[in-house]
Amino acid sequence: MPNSGECVITFPVGGIFGVARLATKLNELLKRGQIGPWHVGHWIDFKHTAIRIKFLTVTDGDIAQRACVDAYCGTPASTNSDDRWRIRGPVGQIRRKLRM
């Protein structure tokens, strides 16, 4: 059973090779002390378009999501609080499907 402070974020990676880039970025954040330990979860589909990552705290997940998703997609996160994690393009379509 997960702890109440744990956070699972789904990161778009665009295939199995994108996971290496994501892991490198997360390890950089970990090395700088910006986030705590993280753990790889499961792929969301058989095409490996996105993967779930578990963080020990919600804050770690927020920091990682801002650093990694925005860097991967090349689009800034929206400032609208209701639409905070909107991502445009094909990756955004995946995220919208996941939330449904």
Secondary structure, 3 states (H helix, E strand, C coil): CCCCCCEEEEEECCCCCHHHHHHHHHHHHHHCCCCCCEEEEEECCCCCCEEEEEECCHHHHHHHHHHHHHHHHCCCCCCCHHHCCCCCCHHHHHHHHHHC
